[in-house]
Amino acid sequence: MAVPAMVVCSIGGTPMPHFRCKVNSIEAMRPVCSCCVRAGGKRSKSCIQVPDIRVKHGLMKKSLRAKPGAGKAVSTGKEKSKLGDYAYRHLKQKLLSGELAAGGKISEVQLAADLGMSRTPVREAIRRLEVEGVLEPVASSGTFVKHAKRSTIIEVYELRIAIESFAVQKAARRMKPSQLKQVQDLCDQMLAAIRDFRDSGKPYMSGEPLRRYLNSDISFHLLLLAAAENRHAIAIYNDLNLRSAIFGFRSHDRDLHHVARVWCQHERVARSLRKRDAKAALQSLEKHMFASMEAALEAYDAHMAGRGSADEDQAALTEAMAGLMSGTSRSAA
C-alpha cells in the first residue's frame, strides 16, 4: 500500500523518527517527531502528520527513517497481523450489531475501503470467522453470514450446559463472600427490572427494563465462570454467546410469567451457592439451562414459521452480550 509513513516537521522540513507520546494520553497512539518530544511529549503546532493507516489504528511501534527515493511504507509481518486483528474486531462488531445479518454477503472491497487498508488483512479476518463457523464461502458467489440451524442451537446449549455445570460446582466450593454478594445483587437487579416491567402494564418486557434484565442475566452466568477461575472455559463460553448473538437465538416473548420464572431459577442457584451446596446448585442450573434451550427452540420454530419475536428484543440481547462479553474477554486475557 503506497502511503507515506513519516511525520514531517515543518521547522526543518525533514522526516523524523516516530515515538510514542507518553505524556499526552489523547495523542498516545500517534507518532510525534523529536522536536515534540523535546517540548514535553506533546505535539507542537509546527508538526504535521502525513496519514498512514498503521498510525491511524495505533499499529506503528517504530519509525522508519526516510531514505532517498523512498515512497512506500514497509509493513512488517507483525504489523500485517495487527491489521488483521483490527479488521477481525471490526467485522465481528458489524455482525453483533446486526449490520451484517444472517444470509448477508461479505464484501472484501467495501470492508477494505471502510477501514482504509488493503484487502489482505480483511481477507485474513474473513477466513478466521469462517473457521469459527460464523461465515461460509459459497463457490462462485462469495462469502456469506451463516444462517442458524436448529441443530446449531442444540449444539450451543449442550456446550453451555456442560461448561456451566462444571463452573457452578466449582463456584459453590470456591466463591468468595464478595462474589456471593454479587450473585445476589444480580438476582435483585433482575427482580427490580421485572417489577418495573410489571408496573408499566405492557404485555411484553421491552426498553430499559429489558436491557437491565438481560445485563443482569448474562452477568450472572459470567460470574459463575469467573468464580470457577478457568480462562479457557470463559473463552469458549464467550464464543458460544457470540454465535447466539450473531445468529439471533431468541427466547420466548418475555411476558411477566416467563421473566418471573427465569428469575426464580436464578434465585434458586444463588441460594444453593450461599449454602455451598454444589449438588443443589447444579440441579437448579441444569433445570434452568434446559428450559432456556427449549424456549430458544420454540422461538426458532416460530421464527421459521413467520412468527418471530420483535427486533427490539434481539437488539437488546445482542447489545448486552456484546458489551458484557468484551469486558469478560479483557479480564480473562
C-alpha positions as CSV (number, residue, x, y, z in Angstrom):
1,M,0.0,0.0,0.0
2,A,1.7,3.2,-1.2
3,V,1.2,5.5,1.7
4,P,3.7,7.8,3.5
5,A,4.8,6.6,6.9
6,M,6.6,9.6,8.3
7,V,5.9,12.6,10.4
8,V,7.2,15.7,8.8
9,C,8.5,18.6,11.0
10,S,7.8,21.9,9.2
11,I,10.7,23.6,11.1
12,G,13.3,21.6,9.2
13,G,11.1,20.0,6.6
14,T,12.7,16.6,7.2
15,P,11.2,13.3,8.3
16,M,11.8,12.5,11.9
17,P,11.7,9.2,13.8
18,H,8.3,8.0,15.3
19,F,7.8,8.0,19.0
20,R,5.0,7.1,21.4
21,C,3.8,10.1,23.3
22,K,3.6,9.0,27.0
23,V,2.6,12.5,28.3
24,N,-0.5,13.4,26.4
25,S,-2.9,10.5,26.6
26,I,-5.1,11.8,23.8
27,E,-2.2,11.6,21.4
28,A,-0.7,8.4,22.8
29,M,-1.4,6.3,19.7
30,R,0.1,8.8,17.3
31,P,3.7,9.4,16.4
32,V,5.4,12.6,17.2
33,C,8.7,14.0,15.9
34,S,11.8,14.6,18.1
35,C,11.1,18.4,18.4
36,C,7.7,17.5,20.0
37,V,9.5,15.1,22.4
38,R,11.8,17.8,23.5
39,A,8.7,20.0,24.1
40,G,7.5,17.5,26.6
41,G,6.0,14.8,24.5
42,K,3.1,16.9,23.2
43,R,2.5,17.6,19.5
44,S,3.7,21.1,18.7
45,K,1.9,23.4,16.2
46,S,4.9,23.2,14.0
47,C,4.4,19.5,13.3
48,I,2.1,18.0,10.7
49,Q,1.3,14.3,10.4
50,V,1.1,12.6,7.0
51,P,-1.7,10.0,7.0
52,D,-0.6,6.4,7.5
53,I,-3.1,3.6,8.0
54,R,-0.8,1.9,10.5
55,V,-0.5,5.1,12.5
56,K,-4.3,5.7,12.3
57,H,-5.0,2.4,14.0
58,G,-2.2,2.7,16.5
59,L,-0.2,-0.1,15.0
60,M,3.1,1.7,14.3
61,K,5.6,1.0,17.1
62,K,8.8,2.2,15.5
63,S,9.9,4.8,12.9
64,L,11.2,4.1,9.5
65,R,13.8,6.7,8.7
66,A,13.1,8.2,5.3
67,K,15.5,7.1,2.6
68,P,16.2,8.9,-0.6
69,G,13.6,8.0,-3.2
70,A,11.5,6.0,-0.6
71,G,7.8,6.4,-1.4
72,K,6.3,3.3,0.3
73,A,5.8,2.3,3.9
74,V,7.3,-1.1,4.6
75,S,4.9,-3.3,6.6
76,T,6.3,-6.0,8.8
77,G,4.6,-9.3,9.3
78,K,3.7,-8.2,12.8
79,E,2.0,-5.1,11.6
80,K,0.1,-7.0,9.0
81,S,-1.1,-9.4,11.7
82,K,-2.3,-6.4,13.9
83,L,-4.2,-5.0,10.9
84,G,-5.8,-8.4,10.5
85,D,-6.8,-8.3,14.2
86,Y,-8.3,-4.9,13.8
87,A,-10.3,-6.0,10.7
88,Y,-11.4,-9.0,12.6
89,R,-12.8,-7.0,15.5
90,H,-14.4,-4.5,13.1
91,L,-16.2,-7.3,11.2
92,K,-17.3,-9.0,14.4
93,Q,-18.8,-5.8,15.7
94,K,-20.8,-5.4,12.4
95,L,-22.1,-9.0,12.9
96,L,-23.0,-8.4,16.6
97,S,-24.8,-5.1,15.8
98,G,-26.9,-6.8,13.1
99,E,-25.4,-4.6,10.3
100,L,-24.3,-7.8,8.7
101,A,-27.3,-10.1,9.1
102,A,-27.7,-13.9,8.5
103,G,-27.5,-14.5,4.8
104,G,-25.8,-11.2,4.1
105,K,-22.9,-11.2,1.6
106,I,-19.4,-10.0,2.8
107,S,-17.7,-7.6,0.5
108,E,-13.9,-7.6,0.9
109,V,-13.6,-4.4,-1.2
110,Q,-16.2,-2.5,0.8
111,L,-14.7,-3.5,4.2
112,A,-11.2,-2.6,3.0
113,A,-12.4,0.8,1.8
114,D,-14.2,1.4,5.2
115,L,-11.1,0.6,7.1
116,G,-8.7,2.3,4.8
117,M,-6.5,-0.8,4.4
118,S,-5.6,-3.3,1.7
119,R,-7.8,-6.4,1.2
120,T,-5.2,-8.8,2.6
121,P,-5.9,-8.2,6.3
122,V,-9.6,-8.1,5.6
123,R,-9.3,-11.5,3.8
124,E,-7.5,-12.8,6.9
125,A,-10.3,-11.6,9.2
126,I,-12.9,-13.3,7.0
127,R,-11.0,-16.6,7.0
128,R,-10.9,-16.5,10.8
129,L,-14.6,-16.1,11.0
130,E,-15.1,-18.9,8.5
131,V,-13.0,-21.2,10.7
132,E,-15.1,-20.1,13.7
133,G,-18.3,-21.2,11.8
134,V,-19.8,-17.7,11.6
135,L,-19.2,-17.1,7.9
136,E,-19.3,-19.6,5.0
137,P,-17.8,-19.4,1.5
138,V,-20.1,-20.2,-1.4
139,A,-18.5,-21.3,-4.7
140,S,-18.6,-18.7,-7.4
141,S,-20.8,-16.4,-5.2
142,G,-18.6,-15.2,-2.3
143,T,-18.7,-15.3,1.5
144,F,-21.9,-15.0,3.4
145,V,-23.1,-14.8,7.1
146,K,-24.3,-18.2,8.1
147,H,-28.0,-18.9,8.8
148,A,-28.7,-20.6,12.1
149,K,-29.9,-24.2,12.1
150,R,-32.0,-25.9,14.7
151,S,-29.1,-28.3,15.3
152,T,-26.8,-25.3,15.9
153,I,-29.0,-24.1,18.8
154,I,-29.0,-27.5,20.3
155,E,-25.2,-27.9,20.0
156,V,-24.5,-24.4,21.5
157,Y,-26.8,-25.1,24.5
158,E,-25.3,-28.6,25.0
159,L,-21.8,-27.0,25.3
160,R,-23.1,-24.2,27.5
161,I,-24.7,-26.7,29.9
162,A,-21.5,-28.8,30.1
163,I,-19.3,-25.7,30.8
164,E,-21.7,-24.0,33.3
165,S,-22.4,-27.3,35.1
166,F,-18.6,-27.6,35.7
167,A,-18.4,-24.0,36.7
168,V,-21.3,-23.9,39.2
169,Q,-20.0,-26.9,41.1
170,K,-16.5,-25.4,41.3
171,A,-18.0,-22.0,42.2
172,A,-20.1,-23.4,45.0
173,R,-16.8,-24.5,46.7
174,R,-14.6,-21.5,45.9
175,M,-16.8,-18.4,45.7
176,K,-15.6,-15.6,47.8
177,P,-18.1,-13.7,50.1
178,S,-17.9,-10.7,47.8
179,Q,-18.8,-12.9,44.8
180,L,-21.7,-14.4,46.6
181,K,-22.9,-10.9,47.3
182,Q,-22.6,-10.0,43.6
183,V,-24.6,-13.1,42.7
184,Q,-27.4,-12.0,45.0
185,D,-27.2,-8.4,43.8
186,L,-27.6,-9.5,40.2
187,C,-30.7,-11.5,41.2
188,D,-32.1,-8.4,42.9
189,Q,-31.4,-6.3,39.8
190,M,-33.3,-8.8,37.7
191,L,-36.2,-8.6,40.1
192,A,-36.2,-4.8,40.1
193,A,-36.3,-4.8,36.3
194,I,-39.2,-7.3,36.4
195,R,-41.1,-5.1,38.9
196,D,-40.7,-2.0,36.6
197,F,-41.9,-4.0,33.7
198,R,-44.9,-5.2,35.7
199,D,-45.8,-1.6,36.7
200,S,-45.5,-0.5,33.1
201,G,-48.6,-2.5,32.2
202,K,-47.0,-3.7,28.9
203,P,-47.7,-7.3,27.8
204,Y,-44.0,-8.0,27.0
205,M,-40.8,-6.7,28.5
206,S,-39.0,-4.1,26.4
207,G,-37.0,-0.9,26.5
208,E,-34.8,-0.1,29.6
209,P,-36.3,-2.9,31.8
210,L,-35.4,-5.4,29.1
211,R,-31.8,-4.1,28.8
212,R,-31.3,-4.2,32.6
213,Y,-32.8,-7.7,32.9
214,L,-30.6,-9.1,30.1
215,N,-27.5,-7.4,31.5
216,S,-28.1,-8.9,34.9
217,D,-29.0,-12.3,33.5
218,I,-25.8,-12.6,31.4
219,S,-23.6,-11.1,34.1
220,F,-24.9,-13.8,36.5
221,H,-23.7,-16.6,34.2
222,L,-20.4,-14.9,33.5
223,L,-19.8,-14.5,37.3
224,L,-20.2,-18.3,37.8
225,L,-17.4,-18.8,35.2
226,A,-15.2,-16.2,36.7
227,A,-15.5,-17.8,40.1
228,A,-14.5,-21.1,38.6
229,E,-11.2,-19.4,37.5
230,N,-10.9,-21.2,34.2
231,R,-9.9,-18.8,31.4
232,H,-10.4,-21.4,28.7
233,A,-13.9,-22.1,29.8
234,I,-14.6,-18.3,29.7
235,A,-13.2,-18.1,26.2
236,I,-15.3,-21.0,25.0
237,Y,-18.4,-19.5,26.7
238,N,-17.8,-16.2,25.0
239,D,-17.5,-17.8,21.6
240,L,-20.8,-19.7,22.2
241,N,-22.6,-16.5,23.2
242,L,-21.1,-14.7,20.2
243,R,-22.8,-17.3,18.0
244,S,-26.0,-16.9,19.9
245,A,-25.9,-13.1,19.4
246,I,-24.9,-13.2,15.7
247,F,-27.3,-16.0,14.7
248,G,-30.1,-14.4,16.6
249,F,-31.1,-17.1,19.1
250,R,-34.2,-15.7,20.7
251,S,-36.2,-16.8,23.7
252,H,-40.0,-16.6,24.2
253,D,-41.6,-13.3,24.1
254,R,-40.8,-12.1,27.6
255,D,-44.2,-11.8,29.3
256,L,-44.4,-11.5,33.1
257,H,-44.8,-15.2,33.7
258,H,-41.7,-16.0,31.7
259,V,-39.3,-13.5,33.3
260,A,-40.6,-14.3,36.8
261,R,-39.9,-18.0,36.2
262,V,-36.4,-17.3,35.0
263,W,-35.7,-15.0,38.0
264,C,-36.9,-17.9,40.3
265,Q,-34.4,-20.3,38.6
266,H,-31.5,-17.8,39.1
267,E,-32.6,-17.2,42.8
268,R,-32.5,-21.0,43.5
269,V,-29.0,-21.2,42.1
270,A,-27.9,-18.2,44.2
271,R,-29.4,-19.8,47.4
272,S,-27.6,-23.1,46.8
273,L,-24.3,-21.2,46.2
274,R,-24.7,-19.4,49.6
275,K,-25.2,-22.7,51.3
276,R,-22.1,-24.1,49.5
277,D,-24.4,-26.9,48.2
278,A,-22.8,-27.9,44.9
279,K,-25.3,-30.6,44.1
280,A,-28.3,-28.4,44.6
281,A,-26.7,-25.6,42.6
282,L,-26.0,-28.0,39.7
283,Q,-29.6,-29.3,39.7
284,S,-31.1,-25.8,39.7
285,L,-28.7,-24.6,37.0
286,E,-29.3,-27.6,34.7
287,K,-33.1,-27.2,35.1
288,H,-32.8,-23.5,34.1
289,M,-30.5,-24.2,31.1
290,F,-32.7,-27.0,29.7
291,A,-35.7,-24.8,30.0
292,S,-33.8,-22.0,28.2
293,M,-32.9,-24.4,25.4
294,E,-36.5,-25.4,24.9
295,A,-37.6,-21.8,24.8
296,A,-34.9,-21.0,22.2
297,L,-36.0,-23.9,20.1
298,E,-39.7,-23.0,20.3
299,A,-38.8,-19.4,19.4
300,Y,-36.7,-20.6,16.4
301,D,-39.6,-22.7,15.1
302,A,-41.9,-19.8,15.5
303,H,-39.4,-17.5,13.6
304,M,-39.1,-20.0,10.8
305,A,-42.9,-20.1,10.6
306,G,-43.0,-16.3,10.3
307,R,-44.0,-15.6,13.9
308,G,-40.6,-14.4,15.2
309,S,-40.2,-12.2,18.2
310,A,-39.7,-8.4,18.0
311,D,-36.5,-6.9,16.6
312,E,-36.2,-4.8,19.8
313,D,-35.8,-8.0,21.9
314,Q,-32.9,-9.2,19.6
315,A,-31.3,-5.8,19.6
316,A,-31.2,-5.6,23.4
317,L,-29.9,-9.2,23.6
318,T,-27.0,-8.6,21.1
319,E,-26.1,-5.3,22.9
320,A,-26.0,-7.0,26.3
321,M,-23.9,-9.9,25.0
322,A,-21.5,-7.7,23.1
323,G,-20.8,-5.3,26.0
324,L,-20.5,-7.9,28.7
325,M,-18.6,-10.4,26.7
326,S,-16.0,-7.9,25.6
327,G,-15.4,-6.9,29.2
328,T,-15.0,-10.5,30.3
329,S,-12.7,-11.2,27.4
330,R,-10.3,-8.4,28.6
331,S,-10.4,-9.7,32.2
332,A,-9.7,-13.3,31.1
333,A,-6.9,-12.4,28.7
